Amino acid sequence: MENSKQDLDHLIDKYLSGEATYEERNLLEQSYGKASARMSEKDISDAHATRIHGIGMKSWEDLMEQIDEAGAKHSNLWPRILTVAASVVIVFLAIYFLNRNRGVDVKDTNAVVHDVAPGTVGATLTLANGKKIQLAGAASGKLAQEAGVTITKSSNGSLVYEIKDGTSPSGTKNTLSTANGETYQVRLPDGSMVYLNAASSLTYATSLIENGRRVVTLHGEGYFEIHKDKKHPFIVKTEKQEVEVLGTHFNINSYSDEAAVSTTLLQGSVKVRTGKKEQMLKPGEQSVNDGKTIKVNQIDVDSSIDWKNGDFNLDGVEFKIAMRKIARWYNVEVIYEDAISDNVRSGGWVSRKNSLSAVLKSIEASGQVHFIIKGKQIFITK
């Protein structure tokens, strides 16, 4: 018993000094649970229990930073600070014990306290002269004018291009880009609408016209609603392919960390080209292009535009693909602490308006994986 107590005291000392490893912190929690096995929940008053849950699980890194700063200024505060730190540890462990008695998974509590808000509407517009405009903070109205084209931010937050003087200038290009956790939409000079998913960019001439064609270059993912113009075919260029359309609705996923580019047609018709290979698509079809071959499948088109409609479709999606979707939208890093099988599937439909923890809980319900959120990182274990 004495050795156990000394071990526990040693772990607490390491915890307070910030020297405890991840495994030792877990062992500390487990040791406390065993040492407290005789304690019943009734020994803690309802008022104290409420206070404990109200405090939540503090970020130990933040606490240590505050202790360091205070210690540098007032060395005589150390005894008091250590007392407070010790009380925080007690609260931390009490939460563990209470949740254990109540059958609550500590990982769930951790996910809630260290939660991450969903992405939002925002993008950066880079003008031909190199000027960058952060659109989330820009006021509605005129943003710029380049070569006869007026660029405005509408009252609903979208970017709008209009050719005011009837000219069709060329040579001036703009880039609309979204970071992780951002999405945006733009109305091009021909009236076509493009919706950008997170971590994506669209580059185009301000007039849209290049050599008699309407041309844009996409990186990442975008949904297109193209205005019909038989005289000026619309071309979408990506790293592995070109898509040619006249007037149609389609989605392209061309993220560089995905194995292939997928093009999904909702209305009209499109031609997908890679090298000398071409493939016409009909509504309800999706092409998958790895740069060498183009495969075409019939699919549920709603599943490919889940992001545009404010959802994640995780139904039958490979786990790592699903996690890349989530990482882009919540701007987080995914760290695999255990090897996860490619056969793991992630779940059903989940709103992108949910917090990160809510999305992860829906995946955890399968019982195949577990998550811990720490800051902007997701740790995944079996």
Backbone torsions as a table, in degrees:
resi	resn	phi	psi	omega
1	MET	NA	-41.7	-178.6
2	GLU	-63.3	-41.0	178.7
3	ASN	-62.6	-40.2	179.5
4	SER	-61.9	-41.9	179.8
5	LYS	-64.3	-42.0	179.6
6	GLN	-63.8	-40.7	177.9
7	ASP	-61.0	-43.5	-179.6
8	LEU	-64.8	-42.8	178.1
9	ASP	-61.5	-40.0	179.7
10	HIS	-63.9	-41.4	178.4
11	LEU	-63.7	-41.1	179.5
12	ILE	-64.5	-40.8	177.2
13	ASP	-59.1	-44.7	179.3
14	LYS	-65.2	-37.1	179.5
15	TYR	-63.1	-46.2	-179.4
16	LEU	-65.6	-33.4	-179.1
17	SER	-84.0	-5.4	-179.7
18	GLY	78.8	14.1	-176.4
19	GLU	-98.0	-4.3	-177.9
20	ALA	-70.0	138.3	175.8
21	THR	-79.8	171.4	177.5
22	TYR	-57.6	-44.1	-179.5
23	GLU	-65.9	-37.7	-179.5
24	GLU	-68.8	-35.8	176.7
25	ARG	-63.0	-42.7	177.6
26	ASN	-62.9	-41.8	179.8
27	LEU	-63.3	-37.5	178.7
28	LEU	-60.2	-45.0	179.0
29	GLU	-61.7	-45.3	-178.9
30	GLN	-64.6	-41.0	179.6
31	SER	-63.3	-40.4	179.0
32	TYR	-64.5	-39.9	179.4
33	GLY	-61.2	-39.6	179.0
34	LYS	-69.8	-43.8	-178.6
35	ALA	-64.4	-25.4	-176.7
36	SER	-100.2	13.2	-174.5
37	ALA	-59.1	-28.8	-178.1
38	ARG	-79.8	-15.5	-177.8
39	MET	-79.6	129.4	175.9
40	SER	-97.5	156.8	-177.4
41	GLU	-63.4	-23.5	-179.8
42	LYS	-69.1	-17.2	178.9
43	ASP	-70.8	-14.3	177.1
44	ILE	-107.5	123.9	-176.3
45	SER	-65.0	158.0	178.4
46	ASP	-59.1	-37.3	-179.0
47	ALA	-63.4	-43.5	178.9
48	HIS	-67.2	-39.7	179.6
49	ALA	-61.7	-42.4	178.9
50	THR	-62.5	-41.8	-180.0
51	ARG	-63.9	-42.0	179.9
52	ILE	-59.9	-48.2	-178.7
53	HIS	-69.2	-28.6	177.8
54	GLY	-68.9	-35.9	179.7
55	ILE	-67.4	-41.2	-179.3
56	GLY	76.2	-174.6	-176.8
57	MET	-95.1	106.9	-174.5
58	LYS	-68.5	151.0	174.0
59	SER	-75.4	115.6	-176.8
60	TRP	-64.2	-35.6	179.8
61	GLU	-61.4	-43.0	179.3
62	ASP	-63.2	-41.5	-179.9
63	LEU	-61.0	-47.0	-178.7
64	MET	-63.1	-35.6	179.1
65	GLU	-64.5	-42.1	178.4
66	GLN	-64.8	-39.2	178.8
67	ILE	-63.3	-43.0	179.7
68	ASP	-60.2	-45.3	-178.5
69	GLU	-64.8	-44.8	-179.6
70	ALA	-65.4	-39.6	-178.6
71	GLY	-65.4	-34.2	-179.9
72	ALA	-67.0	-31.4	-176.5
73	LYS	-90.2	-39.9	-173.7
74	HIS	-136.4	90.0	-177.1
75	SER	-63.8	-26.1	-178.8
76	ASN	-74.5	-4.4	178.0
77	LEU	-86.8	-7.1	-174.0
78	TRP	-57.9	-45.7	179.7
79	PRO	-57.2	-41.8	-179.8
80	ARG	-67.0	-41.3	-179.0
81	ILE	-63.6	-42.6	179.8
82	LEU	-65.2	-33.6	176.5
83	THR	-64.1	-44.6	177.9
84	VAL	-63.0	-43.1	-180.0
85	ALA	-60.3	-42.5	179.4
86	ALA	-62.3	-38.6	179.6
87	SER	-66.5	-34.1	177.6
88	VAL	-65.0	-40.5	177.0
89	VAL	-60.8	-42.1	179.1
90	ILE	-61.7	-44.4	177.8
91	VAL	-60.6	-45.1	179.6
92	PHE	-55.7	-48.2	-177.7
93	LEU	-72.0	-33.2	177.2
94	ALA	-63.4	-38.8	177.2
95	ILE	-61.5	-43.2	178.5
96	TYR	-58.5	-47.8	-176.3
97	PHE	-64.9	-43.9	-179.7
98	LEU	-62.3	-44.7	-179.3
99	ASN	-66.7	-34.6	177.9
100	ARG	-63.4	-45.6	179.2
101	ASN	-63.8	-32.7	-176.9
102	ARG	-86.8	-2.2	178.7
103	GLY	78.1	23.1	-179.7
104	VAL	-95.9	133.0	178.6
105	ASP	-72.8	126.8	-179.6
106	VAL	-60.4	-31.7	-179.8
107	LYS	-62.3	-36.4	177.9
108	ASP	-64.6	-43.8	179.5
109	THR	-60.7	-43.3	179.9
110	ASN	-61.4	-40.8	-178.6
111	ALA	-63.8	-38.0	-177.8
112	VAL	-70.3	-45.3	-175.7
113	VAL	-69.1	-40.5	-179.9
114	HIS	-98.5	53.0	-172.3
115	ASP	-83.2	163.9	179.3
116	VAL	-127.4	129.5	-179.7
117	ALA	-72.5	155.0	178.4
118	PRO	-68.6	168.4	177.4
119	GLY	-66.7	177.0	-175.5
120	THR	-146.1	176.6	178.7
121	VAL	-77.0	124.9	179.7
122	GLY	179.0	155.7	179.5
123	ALA	-169.8	169.0	175.0
124	THR	-118.7	128.2	176.0
125	LEU	-102.4	122.2	176.5
126	THR	-105.3	117.3	-177.9
127	LEU	-80.8	171.8	-177.4
128	ALA	-61.9	-30.2	-179.6
129	ASN	-85.3	4.4	178.3
130	GLY	93.3	-8.9	179.4
131	LYS	-65.8	137.7	179.2
132	LYS	-111.0	134.7	179.2
133	ILE	-120.3	121.6	175.4
134	GLN	-81.6	109.2	-170.1
135	LEU	-73.6	-27.9	-179.2
136	ALA	-61.4	-37.2	-177.8
137	GLY	-96.3	-3.7	-178.0
138	ALA	-78.2	142.4	177.9
139	ALA	-75.5	155.3	176.7
140	SER	-65.3	147.8	-179.9
141	GLY	124.1	-166.7	-176.2
142	LYS	-68.1	129.8	178.3
143	LEU	-102.0	-39.4	-176.5
144	ALA	-166.6	167.3	172.8
145	GLN	-139.5	126.6	-178.3
146	GLU	-134.4	121.5	173.7
147	ALA	48.6	48.4	176.3
148	GLY	84.0	1.5	-179.9
149	VAL	-110.5	126.1	178.1
150	THR	-95.5	131.7	-179.2
151	ILE	-113.6	121.5	-178.1
152	THR	-129.5	161.3	170.7
153	LYS	-107.2	119.7	-176.0
154	SER	-75.4	170.3	-179.4
155	SER	-65.5	-24.3	178.4
156	ASN	-89.8	5.2	173.9
157	GLY	94.7	-4.9	-178.3
158	SER	-84.1	160.8	177.9
159	LEU	-92.0	135.7	-175.1
160	VAL	-130.2	131.0	175.6
161	TYR	-110.8	134.3	177.5
162	GLU	-138.2	132.2	174.0
163	ILE	-87.1	111.3	-170.6
164	LYS	-85.6	-37.9	-170.8
165	ASP	-105.8	11.8	176.6
166	GLY	81.5	-1.6	179.0
167	THR	-80.7	162.3	178.6
168	SER	-128.3	73.7	-174.8
169	PRO	-69.1	161.2	177.0
170	SER	-138.8	167.0	176.3
171	GLY	93.4	-19.1	177.5
172	THR	-100.1	123.0	-177.1
173	LYS	-120.2	146.2	175.3
174	ASN	-118.1	155.8	173.3
175	THR	-130.5	124.9	174.3
176	LEU	-103.4	121.8	-175.8
177	SER	-132.2	140.9	175.0
178	THR	-110.6	142.4	174.8
179	ALA	-88.5	176.1	169.1
180	ASN	-54.8	136.0	178.5
181	GLY	82.7	14.0	178.5
182	GLU	-129.3	153.9	172.2
183	THR	-145.3	151.4	-177.8
184	TYR	-157.0	165.3	177.8
185	GLN	-135.5	150.5	-178.4
186	VAL	-137.5	140.2	172.0
187	ARG	-103.8	116.4	-176.9
188	LEU	-77.7	167.8	-175.8
189	PRO	-57.7	-26.0	-179.6
190	ASP	-86.3	0.4	-178.7
191	GLY	94.5	-5.7	177.6
192	SER	-68.4	146.8	177.9
193	MET	-110.0	138.0	174.8
194	VAL	-129.2	130.9	178.5
195	TYR	-111.5	124.9	-179.1
196	LEU	-101.8	133.1	172.7
197	ASN	-81.1	179.2	-179.8
198	ALA	-63.1	152.5	176.5
199	ALA	53.9	48.3	-176.7
200	SER	-135.5	163.8	176.5
201	SER	-148.7	151.8	178.1
202	LEU	-132.3	124.2	179.0
203	THR	-115.3	137.6	-173.5
204	TYR	-161.1	154.6	171.2
205	ALA	-69.3	146.2	-178.2
206	THR	-60.5	-28.7	176.4
207	SER	-87.5	-13.9	-178.2
208	LEU	79.5	-21.2	-173.1
209	ILE	-90.0	130.0	173.0
210	GLU	-136.3	115.1	179.0
211	ASN	53.2	43.7	176.0
212	GLY	79.5	3.8	179.3
213	ARG	-123.1	151.4	172.7
214	ARG	-87.9	118.2	-170.7
215	VAL	-127.9	132.3	171.7
216	VAL	-133.8	154.5	175.4
217	THR	-118.1	127.2	-176.1
218	LEU	-113.0	134.9	166.4
219	HIS	-122.7	131.0	-177.0
220	GLY	96.0	-135.0	-175.4
221	GLU	-130.7	137.5	178.2
222	GLY	-147.3	148.8	174.7
223	TYR	-110.8	132.7	-172.1
224	PHE	-119.1	132.6	169.8
225	GLU	-119.9	99.2	-167.6
226	ILE	-95.7	128.5	176.9
227	HIS	-72.2	136.0	-178.0
228	LYS	-69.3	133.6	175.9
229	ASP	-159.2	94.2	-175.1
230	LYS	-63.0	-26.6	-178.8
231	LYS	-76.8	-22.2	-176.2
232	HIS	-130.9	88.9	177.3
233	PRO	-56.0	149.1	179.5
234	PHE	-100.4	126.6	-177.0
235	ILE	-118.0	128.6	172.7
236	VAL	-111.3	117.0	178.7
237	LYS	-98.7	134.8	170.5
238	THR	-128.7	-179.7	-176.9
239	GLU	-61.1	-33.7	-173.3
240	LYS	-110.8	-6.4	-173.9
241	GLN	-162.0	171.2	168.3
242	GLU	-124.7	142.1	174.8
243	VAL	-118.7	127.2	-179.9
244	GLU	-112.3	131.2	-179.0
245	VAL	-139.7	163.5	171.0
246	LEU	-105.9	-54.9	176.9
247	GLY	-158.6	117.6	-171.8
248	THR	-171.2	172.7	174.6
249	HIS	-119.7	127.2	-178.4
250	PHE	-156.9	164.3	179.7
251	ASN	-124.8	139.4	175.7
252	ILE	-125.4	127.4	173.8
253	ASN	-111.5	109.6	-175.9
254	SER	-128.4	33.4	178.5
255	TYR	-59.7	138.3	-176.5
256	SER	-69.0	-21.6	179.5
257	ASP	-90.7	7.9	173.2
258	GLU	-101.7	152.2	-173.4
259	ALA	-71.0	-25.3	-175.5
260	ALA	-147.8	162.8	174.6
261	VAL	-94.3	127.8	177.8
262	SER	-110.6	134.5	178.4
263	THR	-122.9	121.9	-176.0
264	THR	-117.5	126.8	-177.1
265	LEU	-101.3	127.8	177.3
266	LEU	-101.8	-41.8	179.9
267	GLN	-140.1	152.4	175.2
268	GLY	78.7	-144.2	178.6
269	SER	-149.0	150.4	177.1
270	VAL	-138.9	156.1	175.8
271	LYS	-116.0	123.3	179.4
272	VAL	-101.7	128.6	-178.7
273	ARG	-124.5	138.4	169.2
274	THR	-144.2	114.2	-173.6
275	GLY	61.8	-125.5	179.3
276	LYS	-94.6	-0.6	-178.5
277	LYS	-90.2	139.0	177.2
278	GLU	-133.6	150.2	178.0
279	GLN	-148.7	124.2	175.3
280	MET	-86.3	138.5	177.6
281	LEU	-111.2	146.4	172.9
282	LYS	-110.4	159.4	179.6
283	PRO	-53.3	136.0	-178.8
284	GLY	91.8	0.4	179.9
285	GLU	-107.7	152.3	176.6
286	GLN	-131.0	130.6	173.7
287	SER	-97.8	142.9	176.7
288	VAL	-121.8	115.4	-171.3
289	ASN	-119.0	113.6	178.7
290	ASP	-94.5	10.1	-179.0
291	GLY	94.8	-13.7	179.1
292	LYS	-117.0	-43.3	-179.4
293	THR	-131.1	156.1	176.3
294	ILE	-119.1	115.2	177.4
295	LYS	-105.7	141.0	-178.0
296	VAL	-118.8	132.5	179.5
297	ASN	-132.9	151.5	169.5
298	GLN	-81.4	132.3	-179.5
299	ILE	-140.8	169.6	169.3
300	ASP	-79.6	106.1	-172.2
301	VAL	-63.1	-27.7	-179.9
302	ASP	-60.3	-29.6	-178.6
303	SER	-68.7	-24.5	-178.3
304	SER	-86.2	-17.5	178.5
305	ILE	-115.0	26.6	177.4
306	ASP	-54.0	-44.1	-176.9
307	TRP	-61.7	-39.2	-180.0
308	LYS	-66.0	-31.8	-179.5
309	ASN	-91.4	9.3	174.4
310	GLY	84.0	24.7	-177.4
311	ASP	-131.3	164.9	163.1
312	PHE	-108.9	124.1	169.2
313	ASN	-94.9	104.8	-179.4
314	LEU	-106.5	9.1	-175.9
315	ASP	-71.6	110.2	178.5
316	GLY	75.2	6.1	-178.7
317	VAL	-80.6	137.7	176.5
318	GLU	-55.5	139.8	-171.9
319	PHE	-55.6	-47.2	-175.5
320	LYS	-70.3	-31.2	174.5
321	ILE	-65.9	-43.7	178.4
322	ALA	-60.6	-41.4	-178.7
323	MET	-68.6	-30.7	175.6
324	ARG	-68.0	-38.9	175.2
325	LYS	-58.6	-47.8	-177.8
326	ILE	-64.6	-42.2	-178.8
327	ALA	-61.3	-39.8	-179.6
328	ARG	-66.2	-41.5	-173.9
329	TRP	-75.1	-37.4	-178.1
330	TYR	-97.1	1.3	177.3
331	ASN	54.3	54.9	-179.0
332	VAL	-127.3	162.7	175.8
333	GLU	-101.4	135.4	179.1
334	VAL	-102.2	125.9	-178.9
335	ILE	-121.6	121.0	-179.7
336	TYR	-92.0	108.1	177.7
337	GLU	-84.4	-20.0	174.0
338	ASP	-127.7	153.4	175.2
339	ALA	-71.9	127.9	-179.4
340	ILE	-108.6	129.9	-178.6
341	SER	-64.5	145.1	175.6
342	ASP	-67.3	-14.8	-179.7
343	ASN	-80.6	-10.4	179.2
344	VAL	-68.3	130.6	176.4
345	ARG	-110.6	150.5	-163.1
346	SER	-96.6	-18.2	179.4
347	GLY	135.6	-155.7	-175.5
348	GLY	-105.9	-140.8	-179.1
349	TRP	-91.5	135.5	179.5
350	VAL	-137.4	139.6	179.6
351	SER	-69.7	137.4	175.9
352	ARG	-75.4	-6.3	176.7
353	LYS	-81.6	-13.0	179.4
354	ASN	-70.1	157.1	171.9
355	SER	-68.1	163.5	-179.0
356	LEU	-59.8	-42.3	-176.9
357	SER	-62.4	-36.4	179.8
358	ALA	-65.1	-39.5	178.4
359	VAL	-66.2	-44.2	-178.4
360	LEU	-66.5	-35.1	178.6
361	LYS	-62.4	-36.2	179.6
362	SER	-65.8	-31.2	177.4
363	ILE	-78.3	-39.0	179.8
364	GLU	-62.6	-23.0	-177.8
365	ALA	-59.1	-21.8	178.6
366	SER	-69.5	-20.2	-178.8
367	GLY	77.3	5.4	-176.6
368	GLN	-92.3	-24.3	-178.7
369	VAL	-141.4	162.2	176.4
370	HIS	-135.3	151.9	-176.7
371	PHE	-125.9	147.5	167.9
372	ILE	-131.4	126.2	178.8
373	ILE	-98.0	124.3	175.4
374	LYS	-130.0	105.8	-177.0
375	GLY	62.7	-120.4	-179.9
376	LYS	-106.4	29.4	178.2
377	GLN	-125.2	142.8	174.1
378	ILE	-113.8	121.0	176.5
379	PHE	-99.6	129.2	-174.7
380	ILE	-115.3	128.4	176.3
381	THR	-130.9	166.9	177.1
382	LYS	-77.1	NA	NA
